[in-house]
C-alpha cells in the first residue's frame, strides 16, 4: 500500500495521511467511528456487495462522516429497486452518444476561456478562467438552466459543498433558495419545454413515473454532484501534469497520448478521495477484520487508486495504462453517472490547453498553487501559470 503525502496531494485529513493498513478504524469529522478501507480489492467489494447499504446511513443512529451527505430522497442515498428506477430515468442523458455529441460545444467553450487566459497574459489563474466556469456552463446546458443564472448556481453549490466554513443556517437558507429556483424553472419549462434534461424529467413526471419531489431532487443532485468534482478534477489534472515534466512533454509531443493520460490523471489525483459511507447489514469479513452489522465503512478511493498490489509504480503517471480500472468514479451500481461527461471535459481541456500553450508552466511567483480547504471534495483555489 502506497502512502499519500501532503506535499503531493494538498490538505487531507490525518486519517488519509497516517498508516497503511488495508482496513483501519477512524474517527470522522463528525466524531463518529467508521472503518476506512484503503485496499483496492476490498474497496471494490464494499462498493458492490449488497450487504453494505447506502440507505442504511440515513438511520438516526448511523455513524455520520460530515454534514455534506446526500439527502434521503437523493438517488445516491438509495439501494435496490428505488435506486435502479431513478438511475434508469436519467441515464439516457449521459449515454455515450449524447456525451459524444457535446464534444464540439465543450471544445468551443474551452477555446473561449483560453482566449480569456491569453488576453490576461502570463500569470493567469486557470481555476478562475477555465476550471471553474467551464463545468458550470456545461452542466447548465445539460440541465437546461439559463446561462444568465449560472453565477447564482455557482454561489449556491459552493456554499452547500463547504463542510467547514459555512454555518448550518446559511446552508439551510441556500438549499431553500435553490429548491425554490428549480421549482420555478420547472414551471417555466413545463410551459416551454426544450431539449434538455429538466424538460425530459418533466415529461417523465407528467406520465406519472416520477414524483415532483424526485424530479427536483434529481436535478439538484446532478448539478451538485457534477460541478464541484469536475472543477476540482480539472485543476488537479493540470497540476499533476505540470508537476511531471516527462509526461507533460510527451503529451505535448504526442496528442494521442492525452486519452491515456486522462485516465492516469484521474487515478493518481482524484477530486473525490472518499466514497460515501455504507452501513453493514450483517457481519462481513474484510481482510483481517469483521465489520459488524450497523457499523459504517468508507472506501478511500485515493488509496485504492494507489494500491501497489494493483498498480505498478502507483504514484507515477503510466501512459501505457494498467490492467485494473481506477476507482475515481466509484464502482458498482452507484458508479458516477456523469463519468463520461467528466472525462470529456478533462480530455477537451487538456487537448485545447496544451495545443494553445505548449510551454505551459507554473507562474514564477511565490505561491502559484493554493488549495481549497473545507470542501467535501479536493481541488485548487488558484493555479497561476505562465507560458
C-alpha positions as CSV (number, residue, x, y, z in Angstrom):
1,X,0.0,0.0,0.0
2,X,1.5,3.3,-1.0
3,X,1.3,6.2,1.4
4,X,0.0,9.6,0.2
5,X,2.0,12.6,1.3
6,X,0.6,16.1,1.9
7,X,3.2,17.6,-0.4
8,X,1.7,15.7,-3.3
9,X,-1.9,15.9,-2.5
10,X,-2.6,19.1,-0.6
11,X,-4.6,19.3,2.6
12,X,-6.0,16.0,3.6
13,X,-7.5,14.6,6.9
14,X,-4.9,12.9,9.1
15,X,-6.6,9.5,8.7
16,X,-5.8,9.7,5.0
17,X,-2.2,10.5,5.6
18,X,-1.4,8.2,8.5
19,X,-0.9,4.5,8.4
20,X,-1.1,1.9,5.6
21,X,-3.4,-0.8,6.9
22,X,-5.8,-2.3,4.4
23,X,-8.7,-1.7,6.8
24,X,-8.5,0.6,9.8
25,X,-10.7,2.3,12.4
26,X,-11.0,6.1,12.0
27,X,-12.9,8.9,13.8
28,X,-14.8,11.1,11.4
29,X,-15.0,14.9,11.4
30,X,-18.5,14.4,12.9
31,X,-16.9,12.5,15.8
32,X,-18.2,9.0,14.9
33,X,-16.2,5.9,14.3
34,X,-16.0,4.2,10.9
35,X,-13.9,1.6,9.1
36,X,-11.7,3.0,6.4
37,X,-10.8,0.6,3.5
38,X,-7.6,1.5,1.7
39,X,-7.1,-1.8,-0.2
40,X,-8.2,-1.7,-3.9
41,X,-9.8,-5.2,-3.9
42,X,-11.6,-4.8,-0.6
43,X,-12.8,-1.4,-1.7
44,X,-14.4,-2.8,-4.7
45,X,-16.1,-5.4,-2.5
46,X,-17.6,-2.7,-0.3
47,X,-18.8,-0.7,-3.3
48,X,-20.6,-3.7,-4.9
49,X,-21.7,-6.1,-2.1
50,X,-25.4,-5.7,-1.2
51,X,-24.6,-6.4,2.4
52,X,-23.3,-2.8,2.5
53,X,-26.1,-0.3,2.3
54,X,-26.2,3.4,1.3
55,X,-29.8,3.7,2.6
56,X,-28.7,2.4,6.0
57,X,-26.7,5.6,6.5
58,X,-30.0,7.6,6.8
59,X,-30.9,5.9,10.2
60,X,-30.6,8.4,13.0
61,X,-28.2,6.1,14.9
62,X,-26.0,5.5,11.9
63,X,-22.4,6.9,12.2
64,X,-22.0,10.2,10.2
65,X,-19.0,11.5,8.3
66,X,-19.9,15.2,8.0
67,X,-22.9,17.3,7.0
68,X,-22.2,17.2,3.3
69,X,-24.0,13.9,2.7
70,X,-26.8,13.4,0.1
71,X,-30.4,13.9,1.3
72,X,-32.7,10.9,1.9
73,X,-34.6,11.4,-1.4
74,X,-31.3,11.5,-3.4
75,X,-30.5,8.7,-5.8
76,X,-27.2,8.4,-4.0
77,X,-28.9,7.5,-0.7
78,X,-30.9,4.6,-2.1
79,X,-30.5,0.9,-2.5
80,X,-32.1,-1.7,-4.8
81,X,-35.1,-1.1,-7.0
82,X,-35.6,2.5,-5.8
83,X,-32.1,3.4,-6.9
84,X,-32.3,1.4,-10.2
85,X,-35.6,3.1,-11.2
86,X,-34.3,6.7,-10.8
87,X,-30.9,5.9,-12.4
88,X,-32.7,4.4,-15.4
89,X,-34.7,7.6,-15.9
90,X,-31.7,9.9,-16.1
91,X,-29.1,7.5,-17.7
92,X,-30.1,8.4,-21.2
93,X,-28.8,12.0,-20.7
94,X,-25.3,10.6,-20.1
95,X,-25.2,7.9,-22.8
96,X,-22.1,7.6,-24.9
97,X,-23.8,9.0,-28.0
98,X,-25.3,12.0,-26.2
99,X,-22.0,12.9,-24.5
100,X,-20.0,12.5,-27.7
101,X,-22.4,14.9,-29.4
102,X,-21.5,17.5,-26.8
103,X,-17.8,17.4,-27.8
104,X,-18.0,20.4,-30.2
105,X,-19.8,22.5,-27.6
106,X,-17.3,21.8,-24.9
107,X,-14.4,22.5,-27.4
108,X,-15.9,25.8,-28.3
109,X,-16.4,26.7,-24.7
110,X,-12.8,25.7,-23.8
111,X,-11.5,27.8,-26.6
112,X,-13.5,30.8,-25.4
113,X,-12.0,30.5,-21.9
114,X,-8.5,30.0,-23.3
115,X,-9.0,33.3,-25.3
116,X,-9.6,35.0,-21.9
117,X,-6.4,33.4,-20.5
118,X,-4.4,34.6,-23.4
119,X,-5.9,38.1,-23.1
120,X,-5.0,38.2,-19.4
121,X,-1.4,37.1,-20.2
122,X,1.1,35.1,-18.1
123,X,0.2,34.8,-14.5
124,X,-3.4,33.9,-15.4
125,X,-5.4,31.8,-13.0
126,X,-6.5,28.6,-14.6
127,X,-9.1,28.0,-11.9
128,X,-10.8,31.3,-12.3
129,X,-10.6,31.5,-16.1
130,X,-11.1,27.8,-17.0
131,X,-11.6,25.1,-14.4
132,X,-14.4,26.8,-12.5
133,X,-16.6,28.4,-15.2
134,X,-16.4,25.6,-17.9
135,X,-18.1,22.8,-15.9
136,X,-20.8,25.1,-14.7
137,X,-21.7,26.2,-18.2
138,X,-21.7,22.5,-19.3
139,X,-23.9,21.4,-16.5
140,X,-26.3,24.3,-17.0
141,X,-26.6,23.3,-20.7
142,X,-27.3,19.7,-19.9
143,X,-29.9,20.5,-17.3
144,X,-31.4,23.4,-19.2
145,X,-30.6,26.2,-16.8
146,X,-30.4,29.7,-18.4
147,X,-26.8,30.9,-18.7
148,X,-27.7,34.2,-17.0
149,X,-28.5,32.2,-13.8
150,X,-25.2,30.3,-13.7
151,X,-23.4,32.7,-11.3
152,X,-26.2,32.2,-8.8
153,X,-25.9,28.5,-9.1
154,X,-22.1,28.6,-8.5
155,X,-22.6,30.5,-5.3
156,X,-25.3,28.2,-4.1
157,X,-23.4,25.0,-4.8
158,X,-20.1,26.2,-3.4
159,X,-21.7,27.0,-0.1
160,X,-23.6,23.7,0.1
161,X,-20.3,21.8,-0.6
162,X,-18.4,23.7,2.1
163,X,-18.1,21.4,5.1
164,X,-16.3,23.8,7.5
165,X,-16.6,27.5,6.7
166,X,-20.4,27.9,6.2
167,X,-22.9,27.9,9.1
168,X,-25.6,25.3,9.1
169,X,-28.2,28.1,9.0
170,X,-26.6,29.6,5.9
171,X,-26.6,26.2,4.2
172,X,-30.3,25.6,5.0
173,X,-31.1,29.0,3.5
174,X,-29.2,28.3,0.3
175,X,-30.9,24.9,0.0
176,X,-34.3,26.6,0.2
177,X,-33.3,29.2,-2.3
178,X,-32.0,26.6,-4.7
179,X,-35.1,24.4,-4.4
180,X,-37.4,27.4,-4.9
181,X,-35.5,28.4,-8.1
182,X,-35.6,24.8,-9.5
183,X,-39.4,24.7,-8.7
184,X,-39.9,27.9,-10.6
185,X,-37.8,26.8,-13.5
186,X,-39.7,23.5,-13.8
187,X,-42.9,25.5,-14.1
188,X,-41.4,27.6,-16.9
189,X,-40.1,24.5,-18.8
190,X,-43.4,22.8,-18.5
191,X,-44.9,25.7,-20.5
192,X,-42.0,25.9,-22.9
193,X,-40.1,22.5,-23.0
194,X,-36.7,22.3,-24.6
195,X,-34.1,19.7,-25.5
196,X,-32.6,19.4,-22.0
197,X,-32.6,17.1,-19.0
198,X,-35.1,19.0,-16.9
199,X,-37.6,19.1,-19.8
200,X,-37.2,15.3,-20.1
201,X,-37.7,14.8,-16.4
202,X,-40.9,16.9,-16.6
203,X,-42.2,14.6,-19.3
204,X,-41.5,11.6,-17.2
205,X,-43.3,13.2,-14.2
206,X,-46.3,14.1,-16.4
207,X,-46.5,10.4,-17.4
208,X,-46.8,9.5,-13.7
209,X,-43.4,7.8,-13.5
210,X,-41.7,10.4,-11.3
211,X,-42.9,12.4,-8.3
212,X,-42.3,16.2,-8.2
213,X,-40.0,15.7,-5.2
214,X,-38.0,13.1,-7.1
215,X,-37.8,15.4,-10.1
216,X,-36.5,18.4,-8.1
217,X,-34.0,16.2,-6.1
218,X,-32.7,14.6,-9.3
219,X,-32.0,18.0,-10.8
220,X,-30.2,19.3,-7.7
221,X,-28.3,16.0,-7.3
222,X,-26.9,16.0,-10.8
223,X,-25.9,19.7,-10.6
224,X,-24.2,19.4,-7.2
225,X,-22.5,16.0,-7.9
226,X,-21.2,17.2,-11.3
227,X,-20.0,20.7,-10.6
228,X,-17.5,20.9,-7.7
229,X,-16.0,17.5,-8.5
230,X,-15.3,18.5,-12.1
231,X,-13.9,21.8,-11.2
232,X,-11.5,20.1,-8.8
233,X,-10.6,17.4,-11.3
234,X,-9.7,19.9,-14.0
235,X,-7.4,21.8,-11.7
236,X,-5.8,18.7,-10.2
237,X,-5.2,17.2,-13.6
238,X,-3.3,20.3,-14.8
239,X,-1.4,20.4,-11.5
240,X,-0.3,16.8,-11.9
241,X,0.7,17.3,-15.5
242,X,2.8,20.4,-14.7
243,X,4.4,18.6,-11.8
244,X,5.6,15.7,-14.1
245,X,7.7,17.3,-16.9
246,X,8.4,14.0,-18.7
247,X,4.7,13.2,-19.1
248,X,3.9,16.8,-19.9
249,X,6.4,16.8,-22.7
250,X,5.2,13.5,-24.0
251,X,1.5,14.5,-24.3
252,X,2.5,17.8,-26.0
253,X,4.6,15.9,-28.5
254,X,2.1,13.1,-29.0
255,X,-1.5,14.4,-28.7
256,X,-2.8,10.8,-29.0
257,X,-1.3,10.2,-25.5
258,X,-3.8,12.6,-24.0
259,X,-6.5,10.0,-23.7
260,X,-4.5,7.5,-21.6
261,X,-3.0,10.5,-19.7
262,X,-6.6,11.5,-18.7
263,X,-7.2,8.1,-17.1
264,X,-3.9,8.3,-15.2
265,X,-4.5,11.8,-14.0
266,X,-7.9,10.7,-12.8
267,X,-6.3,7.8,-11.0
268,X,-3.4,9.5,-9.4
269,X,-5.1,12.7,-8.3
270,X,-8.8,12.2,-7.8
271,X,-11.0,15.1,-6.8
272,X,-13.1,12.7,-4.7
273,X,-10.8,11.0,-2.2
274,X,-13.6,9.0,-0.4
275,X,-16.7,7.2,-1.4
276,X,-19.9,7.9,0.6
277,X,-20.2,5.7,3.7
278,X,-22.1,2.3,3.7
279,X,-23.7,0.6,6.6
280,X,-23.1,-3.2,7.1
281,X,-26.5,-5.0,7.2
282,X,-24.8,-8.1,8.7
283,X,-21.3,-9.1,9.8
284,X,-18.9,-9.0,6.8
285,X,-15.3,-10.1,6.8
286,X,-13.0,-7.6,5.2
287,X,-9.4,-8.8,5.2
288,X,-8.3,-9.4,8.8
289,X,-11.3,-7.6,10.4
290,X,-15.0,-8.3,10.7
291,X,-17.4,-5.4,10.2
292,X,-20.4,-5.8,12.5
293,X,-24.0,-5.1,11.5
294,X,-24.7,-1.4,11.9
295,X,-21.1,-0.3,11.6
296,X,-20.1,2.2,8.8
297,X,-17.5,1.7,6.2
298,X,-15.8,4.2,3.9
299,X,-13.6,3.4,0.9
300,X,-10.6,5.5,0.4
301,X,-10.7,5.9,-3.4
302,X,-7.4,7.8,-3.3
303,X,-5.6,4.9,-1.6
304,X,-7.3,2.3,-3.7
305,X,-6.1,4.1,-6.8
306,X,-2.5,4.0,-5.5
307,X,-2.5,0.4,-4.2
308,X,0.9,-1.0,-5.1
309,X,-0.5,-4.5,-5.2
310,X,-2.6,-3.5,-8.2
311,X,-0.8,-0.6,-9.9
312,X,2.9,-0.7,-10.8
313,X,4.7,2.5,-9.6
314,X,1.3,3.6,-8.2
315,X,2.2,7.3,-7.7
316,X,3.6,7.8,-11.2
317,X,1.7,8.6,-14.4
318,X,1.8,5.5,-16.6
319,X,0.7,6.3,-20.2
320,X,0.9,2.6,-21.1
321,X,-2.1,2.2,-18.7
322,X,-3.0,-0.6,-16.2
323,X,-5.0,-3.8,-16.4
324,X,-7.1,-2.6,-13.4
325,X,-9.6,0.2,-13.6
326,X,-9.2,3.1,-11.2
327,X,-11.9,3.8,-8.6
328,X,-12.2,7.6,-9.0
329,X,-15.8,7.3,-10.3
330,X,-16.6,4.6,-7.8
331,X,-17.7,1.0,-8.7
332,X,-20.9,-1.0,-8.9
333,X,-24.4,0.3,-9.1
334,X,-23.5,3.7,-7.6
335,X,-20.7,4.3,-10.0
336,X,-20.7,8.0,-11.1
337,X,-23.4,8.5,-13.7
338,X,-21.6,11.6,-15.1
339,X,-18.3,9.9,-15.6
340,X,-18.4,10.2,-19.4
341,X,-19.2,13.9,-19.2
342,X,-16.3,14.5,-16.7
343,X,-13.9,12.5,-18.9
344,X,-15.0,14.6,-21.9
345,X,-14.3,17.9,-20.1
346,X,-10.9,16.8,-18.8
347,X,-9.8,15.5,-22.2
348,X,-11.0,18.5,-24.1
349,X,-9.5,21.0,-21.7
350,X,-6.1,19.2,-21.8
351,X,-6.1,18.9,-25.6
352,X,-7.0,22.6,-26.2
353,X,-4.9,23.9,-23.4
354,X,-1.7,22.1,-24.4
355,X,-2.2,22.9,-28.1
356,X,-2.7,26.6,-27.3
357,X,0.1,26.8,-24.7
358,X,2.6,24.0,-25.3
359,X,5.1,25.7,-22.9
360,X,2.6,26.0,-20.1
361,X,4.3,26.0,-16.6
362,X,3.7,27.2,-13.1
363,X,3.9,31.0,-12.8
364,X,7.1,32.4,-11.4
365,X,5.6,33.7,-8.2
366,X,6.0,32.6,-4.6
367,X,2.7,30.7,-4.4
368,X,1.3,29.7,-7.8
369,X,-0.8,26.9,-6.3
370,X,-3.4,27.5,-3.5
371,X,-5.5,24.6,-2.3
372,X,-9.2,24.8,-1.4
373,X,-9.9,23.9,2.2
374,X,-13.1,22.8,3.9
375,X,-14.8,21.2,0.9
376,X,-16.2,17.7,0.7
377,X,-14.0,17.3,-2.5
378,X,-10.4,18.1,-3.3
379,X,-9.4,21.0,-5.5
380,X,-7.5,24.2,-6.0
381,X,-8.5,27.7,-5.2
382,X,-5.8,29.1,-7.5
383,X,-3.4,27.8,-10.2
384,X,-1.3,30.6,-11.7
385,X,0.5,29.7,-14.9
386,X,3.0,31.2,-17.4
387,X,3.8,30.1,-21.0
